[in-house]
Amino acid sequence: MVPVLPLLLKSLLGAIAVLVIALLSRSANFYIAGLVPLFPTFALIAHAIVGSERGADDLRTTALFGLWALIPYAIYLAFVVFLAGRLTLVGTLVTATLAWVLAASVLLWAWVSLHPTG
C-alpha cells in the first residue's frame, strides 16, 4: 500500500506554491511571482528521495543535471520575453513551451550520450 501522508505533503507544497504565485501576481510586486517557481520545492523532494535511496554520488549527478536543466528554462523565458506583445498570450506560451520541449529533448539526448548508465 502507498503511504498517503508523504503524497499529501508533496501535494500540499505544490498547492501552496500555486497560491503564493496567484497572490503575488495580484500585488504591486507582481514580478516576484516569477521567482516562486524557482524555489526548489520539487528539487528538495527529488534530492531527498535520490539522496536517501541512491546515495551521495547519485545526488551529485542529479544536482549537476539540474544545473544543465536551467538551459531549457532560460530558453523558455527568452521566448516569452521576445514573443510577449508580438503574439497572443496563448501563442507566446505555446511557442515558448515548444521551445522548452525541444531544448529539454536535446539536453536529455546529450546527457544520455555523454553519461551512459551502466
PyMOL CGO cylinders between C-alpha atoms (Angstrom):
from pymol import cmd
from pymol.cgo import CYLINDER

trace = [
    CYLINDER, 0.00, 0.00, 0.00, 1.24, 3.51, -0.85, 0.3, 1, 1, 1, 1, 1, 1,
    CYLINDER, 1.24, 3.51, -0.85, 1.92, 5.72, 2.18, 0.3, 1, 1, 1, 1, 1, 1,
    CYLINDER, 1.92, 5.72, 2.18, -0.60, 8.53, 1.90, 0.3, 1, 1, 1, 1, 1, 1,
    CYLINDER, -0.60, 8.53, 1.90, 0.95, 11.15, 4.21, 0.3, 1, 1, 1, 1, 1, 1,
    CYLINDER, 0.95, 11.15, 4.21, 4.08, 11.80, 2.10, 0.3, 1, 1, 1, 1, 1, 1,
    CYLINDER, 4.08, 11.80, 2.10, 1.91, 12.16, -1.03, 0.3, 1, 1, 1, 1, 1, 1,
    CYLINDER, 1.91, 12.16, -1.03, -0.37, 14.59, 0.76, 0.3, 1, 1, 1, 1, 1, 1,
    CYLINDER, -0.37, 14.59, 0.76, 2.59, 16.67, 1.97, 0.3, 1, 1, 1, 1, 1, 1,
    CYLINDER, 2.59, 16.67, 1.97, 4.01, 16.86, -1.57, 0.3, 1, 1, 1, 1, 1, 1,
    CYLINDER, 4.01, 16.86, -1.57, 0.62, 17.86, -2.93, 0.3, 1, 1, 1, 1, 1, 1,
    CYLINDER, 0.62, 17.86, -2.93, 0.29, 20.50, -0.21, 0.3, 1, 1, 1, 1, 1, 1,
    CYLINDER, 0.29, 20.50, -0.21, 3.66, 22.01, -1.16, 0.3, 1, 1, 1, 1, 1, 1,
    CYLINDER, 3.66, 22.01, -1.16, 2.52, 22.30, -4.77, 0.3, 1, 1, 1, 1, 1, 1,
    CYLINDER, 2.52, 22.30, -4.77, -0.79, 23.85, -3.76, 0.3, 1, 1, 1, 1, 1, 1,
    CYLINDER, -0.79, 23.85, -3.76, 0.97, 26.39, -1.54, 0.3, 1, 1, 1, 1, 1, 1,
    CYLINDER, 0.97, 26.39, -1.54, 3.27, 27.36, -4.41, 0.3, 1, 1, 1, 1, 1, 1,
    CYLINDER, 3.27, 27.36, -4.41, 0.28, 27.93, -6.71, 0.3, 1, 1, 1, 1, 1, 1,
    CYLINDER, 0.28, 27.93, -6.71, -1.48, 30.00, -4.03, 0.3, 1, 1, 1, 1, 1, 1,
    CYLINDER, -1.48, 30.00, -4.03, 1.60, 32.17, -3.45, 0.3, 1, 1, 1, 1, 1, 1,
    CYLINDER, 1.60, 32.17, -3.45, 2.00, 32.72, -7.22, 0.3, 1, 1, 1, 1, 1, 1,
    CYLINDER, 2.00, 32.72, -7.22, -1.67, 33.70, -7.55, 0.3, 1, 1, 1, 1, 1, 1,
    CYLINDER, -1.67, 33.70, -7.55, -1.45, 36.13, -4.63, 0.3, 1, 1, 1, 1, 1, 1,
    CYLINDER, -1.45, 36.13, -4.63, 1.79, 37.70, -5.80, 0.3, 1, 1, 1, 1, 1, 1,
    CYLINDER, 1.79, 37.70, -5.80, 0.51, 38.12, -9.36, 0.3, 1, 1, 1, 1, 1, 1,
    CYLINDER, 0.51, 38.12, -9.36, -2.22, 40.39, -7.99, 0.3, 1, 1, 1, 1, 1, 1,
    CYLINDER, -2.22, 40.39, -7.99, 0.17, 42.51, -5.91, 0.3, 1, 1, 1, 1, 1, 1,
    CYLINDER, 0.17, 42.51, -5.91, 2.09, 45.66, -6.78, 0.3, 1, 1, 1, 1, 1, 1,
    CYLINDER, 2.09, 45.66, -6.78, 5.19, 43.48, -6.93, 0.3, 1, 1, 1, 1, 1, 1,
    CYLINDER, 5.19, 43.48, -6.93, 3.63, 41.04, -9.44, 0.3, 1, 1, 1, 1, 1, 1,
    CYLINDER, 3.63, 41.04, -9.44, 7.02, 40.20, -10.98, 0.3, 1, 1, 1, 1, 1, 1,
    CYLINDER, 7.02, 40.20, -10.98, 8.02, 38.34, -7.81, 0.3, 1, 1, 1, 1, 1, 1,
    CYLINDER, 8.02, 38.34, -7.81, 5.55, 35.65, -8.95, 0.3, 1, 1, 1, 1, 1, 1,
    CYLINDER, 5.55, 35.65, -8.95, 8.27, 34.69, -11.45, 0.3, 1, 1, 1, 1, 1, 1,
    CYLINDER, 8.27, 34.69, -11.45, 10.63, 33.88, -8.57, 0.3, 1, 1, 1, 1, 1, 1,
    CYLINDER, 10.63, 33.88, -8.57, 8.30, 31.47, -6.77, 0.3, 1, 1, 1, 1, 1, 1,
    CYLINDER, 8.30, 31.47, -6.77, 8.56, 28.65, -9.35, 0.3, 1, 1, 1, 1, 1, 1,
    CYLINDER, 8.56, 28.65, -9.35, 12.31, 28.78, -8.86, 0.3, 1, 1, 1, 1, 1, 1,
    CYLINDER, 12.31, 28.78, -8.86, 12.01, 27.95, -5.16, 0.3, 1, 1, 1, 1, 1, 1,
    CYLINDER, 12.01, 27.95, -5.16, 13.39, 24.43, -5.04, 0.3, 1, 1, 1, 1, 1, 1,
    CYLINDER, 13.39, 24.43, -5.04, 10.21, 22.79, -3.73, 0.3, 1, 1, 1, 1, 1, 1,
    CYLINDER, 10.21, 22.79, -3.73, 10.33, 19.85, -6.11, 0.3, 1, 1, 1, 1, 1, 1,
    CYLINDER, 10.33, 19.85, -6.11, 14.12, 19.81, -6.21, 0.3, 1, 1, 1, 1, 1, 1,
    CYLINDER, 14.12, 19.81, -6.21, 14.11, 19.37, -2.42, 0.3, 1, 1, 1, 1, 1, 1,
    CYLINDER, 14.11, 19.37, -2.42, 11.74, 16.44, -2.76, 0.3, 1, 1, 1, 1, 1, 1,
    CYLINDER, 11.74, 16.44, -2.76, 13.74, 14.89, -5.61, 0.3, 1, 1, 1, 1, 1, 1,
    CYLINDER, 13.74, 14.89, -5.61, 17.06, 15.40, -3.83, 0.3, 1, 1, 1, 1, 1, 1,
    CYLINDER, 17.06, 15.40, -3.83, 15.75, 13.96, -0.57, 0.3, 1, 1, 1, 1, 1, 1,
    CYLINDER, 15.75, 13.96, -0.57, 14.48, 10.86, -2.37, 0.3, 1, 1, 1, 1, 1, 1,
    CYLINDER, 14.48, 10.86, -2.37, 17.60, 10.37, -4.52, 0.3, 1, 1, 1, 1, 1, 1,
    CYLINDER, 17.60, 10.37, -4.52, 19.92, 11.12, -1.61, 0.3, 1, 1, 1, 1, 1, 1,
    CYLINDER, 19.92, 11.12, -1.61, 18.20, 8.69, 0.73, 0.3, 1, 1, 1, 1, 1, 1,
    CYLINDER, 18.20, 8.69, 0.73, 17.60, 5.91, -1.79, 0.3, 1, 1, 1, 1, 1, 1,
    CYLINDER, 17.60, 5.91, -1.79, 20.69, 6.14, -4.02, 0.3, 1, 1, 1, 1, 1, 1,
    CYLINDER, 20.69, 6.14, -4.02, 23.44, 7.93, -2.10, 0.3, 1, 1, 1, 1, 1, 1,
    CYLINDER, 23.44, 7.93, -2.10, 25.69, 10.97, -2.39, 0.3, 1, 1, 1, 1, 1, 1,
    CYLINDER, 25.69, 10.97, -2.39, 27.19, 10.23, -5.81, 0.3, 1, 1, 1, 1, 1, 1,
    CYLINDER, 27.19, 10.23, -5.81, 23.78, 9.93, -7.46, 0.3, 1, 1, 1, 1, 1, 1,
    CYLINDER, 23.78, 9.93, -7.46, 22.61, 13.03, -5.57, 0.3, 1, 1, 1, 1, 1, 1,
    CYLINDER, 22.61, 13.03, -5.57, 25.56, 14.96, -7.05, 0.3, 1, 1, 1, 1, 1, 1,
    CYLINDER, 25.56, 14.96, -7.05, 24.68, 13.67, -10.53, 0.3, 1, 1, 1, 1, 1, 1,
    CYLINDER, 24.68, 13.67, -10.53, 21.05, 14.69, -10.05, 0.3, 1, 1, 1, 1, 1, 1,
    CYLINDER, 21.05, 14.69, -10.05, 22.09, 18.19, -8.93, 0.3, 1, 1, 1, 1, 1, 1,
    CYLINDER, 22.09, 18.19, -8.93, 24.51, 18.52, -11.87, 0.3, 1, 1, 1, 1, 1, 1,
    CYLINDER, 24.51, 18.52, -11.87, 21.75, 17.54, -14.29, 0.3, 1, 1, 1, 1, 1, 1,
    CYLINDER, 21.75, 17.54, -14.29, 19.55, 20.13, -12.55, 0.3, 1, 1, 1, 1, 1, 1,
    CYLINDER, 19.55, 20.13, -12.55, 22.12, 22.81, -13.34, 0.3, 1, 1, 1, 1, 1, 1,
    CYLINDER, 22.12, 22.81, -13.34, 22.11, 21.83, -17.01, 0.3, 1, 1, 1, 1, 1, 1,
    CYLINDER, 22.11, 21.83, -17.01, 18.28, 21.77, -16.91, 0.3, 1, 1, 1, 1, 1, 1,
    CYLINDER, 18.28, 21.77, -16.91, 18.36, 25.52, -16.35, 0.3, 1, 1, 1, 1, 1, 1,
    CYLINDER, 18.36, 25.52, -16.35, 19.22, 25.92, -20.05, 0.3, 1, 1, 1, 1, 1, 1,
    CYLINDER, 19.22, 25.92, -20.05, 15.78, 24.81, -21.37, 0.3, 1, 1, 1, 1, 1, 1,
    CYLINDER, 15.78, 24.81, -21.37, 14.14, 27.03, -18.75, 0.3, 1, 1, 1, 1, 1, 1,
    CYLINDER, 14.14, 27.03, -18.75, 16.27, 30.00, -19.86, 0.3, 1, 1, 1, 1, 1, 1,
    CYLINDER, 16.27, 30.00, -19.86, 15.27, 29.30, -23.46, 0.3, 1, 1, 1, 1, 1, 1,
    CYLINDER, 15.27, 29.30, -23.46, 11.60, 29.22, -22.43, 0.3, 1, 1, 1, 1, 1, 1,
    CYLINDER, 11.60, 29.22, -22.43, 11.96, 32.58, -20.66, 0.3, 1, 1, 1, 1, 1, 1,
    CYLINDER, 11.96, 32.58, -20.66, 13.81, 34.10, -23.61, 0.3, 1, 1, 1, 1, 1, 1,
    CYLINDER, 13.81, 34.10, -23.61, 10.96, 33.09, -25.92, 0.3, 1, 1, 1, 1, 1, 1,
    CYLINDER, 10.96, 33.09, -25.92, 8.40, 34.60, -23.54, 0.3, 1, 1, 1, 1, 1, 1,
    CYLINDER, 8.40, 34.60, -23.54, 10.37, 37.86, -23.34, 0.3, 1, 1, 1, 1, 1, 1,
    CYLINDER, 10.37, 37.86, -23.34, 10.75, 38.07, -27.12, 0.3, 1, 1, 1, 1, 1, 1,
    CYLINDER, 10.75, 38.07, -27.12, 7.23, 36.98, -28.08, 0.3, 1, 1, 1, 1, 1, 1,
    CYLINDER, 7.23, 36.98, -28.08, 5.18, 38.78, -25.42, 0.3, 1, 1, 1, 1, 1, 1,
    CYLINDER, 5.18, 38.78, -25.42, 3.30, 41.53, -27.23, 0.3, 1, 1, 1, 1, 1, 1,
    CYLINDER, 3.30, 41.53, -27.23, 4.14, 40.05, -30.63, 0.3, 1, 1, 1, 1, 1, 1,
    CYLINDER, 4.14, 40.05, -30.63, 1.82, 37.05, -30.30, 0.3, 1, 1, 1, 1, 1, 1,
    CYLINDER, 1.82, 37.05, -30.30, -1.27, 36.38, -28.25, 0.3, 1, 1, 1, 1, 1, 1,
    CYLINDER, -1.27, 36.38, -28.25, -0.75, 35.11, -24.72, 0.3, 1, 1, 1, 1, 1, 1,
    CYLINDER, -0.75, 35.11, -24.72, -1.63, 31.58, -25.80, 0.3, 1, 1, 1, 1, 1, 1,
    CYLINDER, -1.63, 31.58, -25.80, 0.63, 31.80, -28.85, 0.3, 1, 1, 1, 1, 1, 1,
    CYLINDER, 0.63, 31.80, -28.85, 3.50, 33.10, -26.73, 0.3, 1, 1, 1, 1, 1, 1,
    CYLINDER, 3.50, 33.10, -26.73, 3.15, 30.39, -24.08, 0.3, 1, 1, 1, 1, 1, 1,
    CYLINDER, 3.15, 30.39, -24.08, 2.65, 27.56, -26.57, 0.3, 1, 1, 1, 1, 1, 1,
    CYLINDER, 2.65, 27.56, -26.57, 5.67, 28.59, -28.63, 0.3, 1, 1, 1, 1, 1, 1,
    CYLINDER, 5.67, 28.59, -28.63, 7.83, 29.06, -25.54, 0.3, 1, 1, 1, 1, 1, 1,
    CYLINDER, 7.83, 29.06, -25.54, 6.72, 25.67, -24.22, 0.3, 1, 1, 1, 1, 1, 1,
    CYLINDER, 6.72, 25.67, -24.22, 7.56, 24.01, -27.53, 0.3, 1, 1, 1, 1, 1, 1,
    CYLINDER, 7.56, 24.01, -27.53, 10.99, 25.65, -27.40, 0.3, 1, 1, 1, 1, 1, 1,
    CYLINDER, 10.99, 25.65, -27.40, 11.42, 24.25, -23.87, 0.3, 1, 1, 1, 1, 1, 1,
    CYLINDER, 11.42, 24.25, -23.87, 10.40, 20.76, -25.04, 0.3, 1, 1, 1, 1, 1, 1,
    CYLINDER, 10.40, 20.76, -25.04, 12.89, 20.90, -27.91, 0.3, 1, 1, 1, 1, 1, 1,
    CYLINDER, 12.89, 20.90, -27.91, 15.70, 22.20, -25.68, 0.3, 1, 1, 1, 1, 1, 1,
    CYLINDER, 15.70, 22.20, -25.68, 14.90, 19.63, -22.97, 0.3, 1, 1, 1, 1, 1, 1,
    CYLINDER, 14.90, 19.63, -22.97, 14.90, 16.86, -25.58, 0.3, 1, 1, 1, 1, 1, 1,
    CYLINDER, 14.90, 16.86, -25.58, 18.32, 17.94, -26.83, 0.3, 1, 1, 1, 1, 1, 1,
    CYLINDER, 18.32, 17.94, -26.83, 19.56, 18.11, -23.24, 0.3, 1, 1, 1, 1, 1, 1,
    CYLINDER, 19.56, 18.11, -23.24, 18.29, 14.60, -22.48, 0.3, 1, 1, 1, 1, 1, 1,
    CYLINDER, 18.29, 14.60, -22.48, 19.81, 13.21, -25.68, 0.3, 1, 1, 1, 1, 1, 1,
    CYLINDER, 19.81, 13.21, -25.68, 23.16, 14.84, -24.93, 0.3, 1, 1, 1, 1, 1, 1,
    CYLINDER, 23.16, 14.84, -24.93, 23.13, 13.76, -21.28, 0.3, 1, 1, 1, 1, 1, 1,
    CYLINDER, 23.13, 13.76, -21.28, 22.36, 10.15, -22.10, 0.3, 1, 1, 1, 1, 1, 1,
    CYLINDER, 22.36, 10.15, -22.10, 25.01, 10.16, -24.83, 0.3, 1, 1, 1, 1, 1, 1,
    CYLINDER, 25.01, 10.16, -24.83, 27.68, 11.61, -22.53, 0.3, 1, 1, 1, 1, 1, 1,
    CYLINDER, 27.68, 11.61, -22.53, 26.64, 9.86, -19.31, 0.3, 1, 1, 1, 1, 1, 1,
    CYLINDER, 26.64, 9.86, -19.31, 25.53, 6.32, -20.23, 0.3, 1, 1, 1, 1, 1, 1,
    CYLINDER, 25.53, 6.32, -20.23, 24.16, 4.36, -17.29, 0.3, 1, 1, 1, 1, 1, 1,
    CYLINDER, 24.16, 4.36, -17.29, 25.61, 1.04, -16.57, 0.3, 1, 1, 1, 1, 1, 1,
]
cmd.load_cgo(trace, "trace")
